[in-house]
């Protein structure tokens, strides 16, 4: 039968020597590699006692940010929802009422903000699209759950603690982020 291309080469197999035929040499080579790795530093992290260091580009769970006075940064512009390729973000805007100046930074705010984590691909495009630095991906892993409903996070699940009333929780939720 004629070959379809000229790139194919015929392979010739030479006969094995005595050491190669009893595979003793290959066993010794494998044992030498194993012995060499026994004295290297272990990459395993002893999890409960030692926490793993995150990469600077790690993308974890979403967090809705607040400013230094505890007001929400989100203005419900919808750019994060438009930028999301998986269409995981839904929101509804509302107008700020009189007396709510301490709750919301702008006149418009997100009355409903939901992220379907089953659809989210943790790409970070929502974080890049936000002009107000209202959403970012934290250094927290997504928890496991048995129900689908547990993976749809509402606004109260995503909102960072208030820095005025809960400064310790705010600092822990903020992590190593330098921006507000």
SELUM-738171 format. One record per residue (C-alpha): residue number from 1; residue in three letters; x, y, z. Coordinates in Angstrom, 2 decimals. Example, Ala and Ser with C-alpha at 12.3 -4.5 7.8 and 13.67 -1.06 7.14 Angstrom:
# SELUM-738171
PAFI resi resn      xx      yy      zz
PAFI    1  Ala   12.30   -4.50    7.80
PAFI    2  Ser   13.67   -1.06    7.14
***
This chain:
# SELUM-738171
PAFI resi resn      xx      yy      zz
PAFI    1  Unk    0.00    0.00    0.00
PAFI    2  Unk    1.27    3.44   -0.95
PAFI    3  Unk    1.85    5.98    1.88
PAFI    4  Unk   -0.25    9.16    1.71
PAFI    5  Unk    2.66   11.43    2.64
PAFI    6  Unk    6.42   11.27    2.41
PAFI    7  Unk    6.89   12.21    6.05
PAFI    8  Unk    6.51    8.65    7.34
PAFI    9  Unk    9.76    6.88    8.16
PAFI   10  Unk   10.33    3.20    8.60
PAFI   11  Unk   11.57    2.41   12.12
PAFI   12  Unk   14.09   -0.35   12.59
PAFI   13  Unk   14.29   -2.02   15.95
PAFI   14  Unk   17.69   -3.31   17.02
PAFI   15  Unk   17.86   -6.42   19.16
PAFI   16  Unk   18.11   -5.89   22.94
PAFI   17  Unk   21.36   -6.56   24.78
PAFI   18  Unk   21.48   -9.01   27.70
PAFI   19  Unk   21.09   -6.25   30.38
PAFI   20  Unk   18.28   -4.64   28.42
PAFI   21  Unk   16.48   -7.95   27.97
PAFI   22  Unk   16.30   -8.64   31.74
PAFI   23  Unk   15.33   -4.99   32.42
PAFI   24  Unk   17.76   -4.84   35.35
PAFI   25  Unk   19.38   -1.64   34.08
PAFI   26  Unk   16.01    0.12   33.82
PAFI   27  Unk   15.08   -0.95   37.36
PAFI   28  Unk   18.33    0.51   38.70
PAFI   29  Unk   17.75    3.76   36.81
PAFI   30  Unk   14.24    4.01   38.29
PAFI   31  Unk   15.50    3.31   41.81
PAFI   32  Unk   18.21    5.99   41.39
PAFI   33  Unk   15.58    8.56   40.42
PAFI   34  Unk   13.43    7.56   43.40
PAFI   35  Unk   16.42    7.75   45.76
PAFI   36  Unk   17.35   11.19   44.39
PAFI   37  Unk   13.81   12.54   45.04
PAFI   38  Unk   13.72   11.23   48.62
PAFI   39  Unk   15.98   14.06   49.79
PAFI   40  Unk   14.31   16.93   47.95
PAFI   41  Unk   12.00   19.43   49.67
PAFI   42  Unk    8.45   18.13   49.84
PAFI   43  Unk    5.87   20.16   47.85
PAFI   44  Unk    3.05   18.94   50.08
PAFI   45  Unk    1.49   21.56   52.36
PAFI   46  Unk    0.25   20.35   55.74
PAFI   47  Unk   -3.09   22.10   55.24
PAFI   48  Unk   -4.76   22.76   58.58
PAFI   49  Unk   -1.55   23.96   60.23
PAFI   50  Unk    0.08   25.65   57.23
PAFI   51  Unk   -1.91   27.79   54.80
PAFI   52  Unk   -1.01   27.69   51.13
PAFI   53  Unk    0.37   30.84   49.53
PAFI   54  Unk   -1.75   32.21   46.71
PAFI   55  Unk   -0.42   33.22   43.36
PAFI   56  Unk   -0.75   36.96   42.69
PAFI   57  Unk   -3.11   36.15   39.80
PAFI   58  Unk   -5.35   33.71   41.75
PAFI   59  Unk   -9.07   34.31   41.20
PAFI   60  Unk  -11.40   33.13   43.95
PAFI   61  Unk  -14.90   34.04   45.02
PAFI   62  Unk  -16.41   37.38   44.05
PAFI   63  Unk  -16.68   40.20   46.58
PAFI   64  Unk  -18.70   43.41   46.35
PAFI   65  Unk  -16.54   46.20   47.70
PAFI   66  Unk  -17.27   49.13   50.00
PAFI   67  Unk  -15.45   52.44   50.41
PAFI   68  Unk  -13.68   53.55   53.61
PAFI   69  Unk  -16.95   54.98   55.02
PAFI   70  Unk  -18.83   51.69   54.54
PAFI   71  Unk  -20.89   52.71   51.50
PAFI   72  Unk  -21.35   50.31   48.60
PAFI   73  Unk  -19.23   51.04   45.54
PAFI   74  Unk  -21.57   49.38   43.01
PAFI   75  Unk  -23.61   51.81   40.93
PAFI   76  Unk  -25.47   49.10   38.97
PAFI   77  Unk  -24.02   50.24   35.66
PAFI   78  Unk  -24.20   46.67   34.38
PAFI   79  Unk  -20.75   46.59   32.78
PAFI   80  Unk  -19.76   43.51   34.76
PAFI   81  Unk  -22.87   41.66   33.57
PAFI   82  Unk  -22.18   42.67   29.97
PAFI   83  Unk  -18.52   41.66   30.20
PAFI   84  Unk  -19.29   38.23   31.68
PAFI   85  Unk  -18.90   35.66   28.88
PAFI   86  Unk  -20.84   33.03   30.85
PAFI   87  Unk  -23.74   35.42   31.61
PAFI   88  Unk  -23.49   34.52   35.30
PAFI   89  Unk  -24.22   38.01   36.69
PAFI   90  Unk  -27.71   39.51   36.97
PAFI   91  Unk  -28.62   42.79   38.60
PAFI   92  Unk  -31.44   45.26   39.06
PAFI   93  Unk  -30.83   48.96   39.64
PAFI   94  Unk  -32.69   51.23   42.03
PAFI   95  Unk  -32.60   54.93   42.95
PAFI   96  Unk  -31.17   55.98   46.30
PAFI   97  Unk  -33.81   57.45   48.62
PAFI   98  Unk  -33.44   60.31   51.09
PAFI   99  Unk  -31.53   59.21   54.17
PAFI  100  Unk  -29.64   56.41   52.40
PAFI  101  Unk  -26.53   58.49   51.72
PAFI  102  Unk  -24.58   56.45   54.28
PAFI  103  Unk  -25.45   53.20   52.51
PAFI  104  Unk  -24.76   53.99   48.84
PAFI  105  Unk  -22.10   56.18   47.27
PAFI  106  Unk  -24.00   57.20   44.14
PAFI  107  Unk  -27.63   58.03   43.35
PAFI  108  Unk  -28.09   54.66   41.69
PAFI  109  Unk  -27.28   51.34   43.36
PAFI  110  Unk  -27.76   47.62   42.82
PAFI  111  Unk  -30.98   46.60   44.55
PAFI  112  Unk  -30.49   43.01   43.40
PAFI  113  Unk  -27.09   41.54   42.53
PAFI  114  Unk  -26.69   37.80   41.92
PAFI  115  Unk  -23.87   35.64   40.60
PAFI  116  Unk  -24.56   32.08   39.52
PAFI  117  Unk  -21.32   30.34   40.51
PAFI  118  Unk  -22.29   27.25   38.52
PAFI  119  Unk  -21.96   29.33   35.36
PAFI  120  Unk  -19.01   31.49   36.44
PAFI  121  Unk  -15.68   30.60   34.83
PAFI  122  Unk  -13.58   32.86   37.12
PAFI  123  Unk  -12.16   34.77   34.17
PAFI  124  Unk  -11.95   38.13   35.98
PAFI  125  Unk  -13.56   40.13   33.17
PAFI  126  Unk  -16.18   41.48   35.58
PAFI  127  Unk  -13.40   42.84   37.77
PAFI  128  Unk  -11.69   44.49   34.82
PAFI  129  Unk  -14.91   45.98   33.44
PAFI  130  Unk  -16.01   47.67   36.68
PAFI  131  Unk  -15.22   51.42   36.60
PAFI  132  Unk  -15.91   51.88   40.34
PAFI  133  Unk  -13.77   48.98   41.68
PAFI  134  Unk  -16.96   47.55   43.12
PAFI  135  Unk  -16.31   43.88   42.40
PAFI  136  Unk  -13.16   41.84   42.66
PAFI  137  Unk  -12.21   38.20   42.92
PAFI  138  Unk  -10.90   37.42   46.39
PAFI  139  Unk   -8.45   34.81   47.67
PAFI  140  Unk  -11.24   32.54   48.89
PAFI  141  Unk  -12.07   29.16   47.40
PAFI  142  Unk  -15.62   28.36   46.33
PAFI  143  Unk  -17.17   26.10   49.00
PAFI  144  Unk  -18.70   22.76   48.16
PAFI  145  Unk  -22.44   22.25   48.30
PAFI  146  Unk  -24.93   19.55   47.40
PAFI  147  Unk  -27.72   21.86   46.27
PAFI  148  Unk  -27.75   24.08   43.20
PAFI  149  Unk  -29.44   26.85   45.16
PAFI  150  Unk  -26.34   27.18   47.36
PAFI  151  Unk  -24.28   28.30   44.38
PAFI  152  Unk  -26.37   31.36   43.52
PAFI  153  Unk  -24.89   34.15   45.62
PAFI  154  Unk  -26.99   37.19   46.35
PAFI  155  Unk  -25.90   40.68   47.25
PAFI  156  Unk  -25.73   39.97   51.00
PAFI  157  Unk  -23.51   36.92   50.37
PAFI  158  Unk  -21.11   38.92   48.21
PAFI  159  Unk  -20.94   42.21   50.13
PAFI  160  Unk  -17.75   42.80   52.11
PAFI  161  Unk  -18.19   43.61   55.84
PAFI  162  Unk  -18.57   47.26   56.80
PAFI  163  Unk  -15.13   48.78   57.61
PAFI  164  Unk  -16.64   51.19   60.16
PAFI  165  Unk  -18.59   48.66   62.25
PAFI  166  Unk  -16.50   45.51   61.58
PAFI  167  Unk  -12.89   46.58   60.84
PAFI  168  Unk  -11.29   43.19   61.61
PAFI  169  Unk  -13.68   41.25   59.35
PAFI  170  Unk  -13.26   43.92   56.66
PAFI  171  Unk   -9.45   43.57   56.72
PAFI  172  Unk   -9.71   39.77   56.58
PAFI  173  Unk  -12.15   39.88   53.66
PAFI  174  Unk  -10.05   42.46   51.84
PAFI  175  Unk   -6.99   40.20   51.98
PAFI  176  Unk   -3.87   41.52   50.22
PAFI  177  Unk   -5.79   43.90   47.97
PAFI  178  Unk   -4.30   47.37   48.02
PAFI  179  Unk   -7.21   49.27   46.44
PAFI  180  Unk  -10.43   50.34   48.18
***
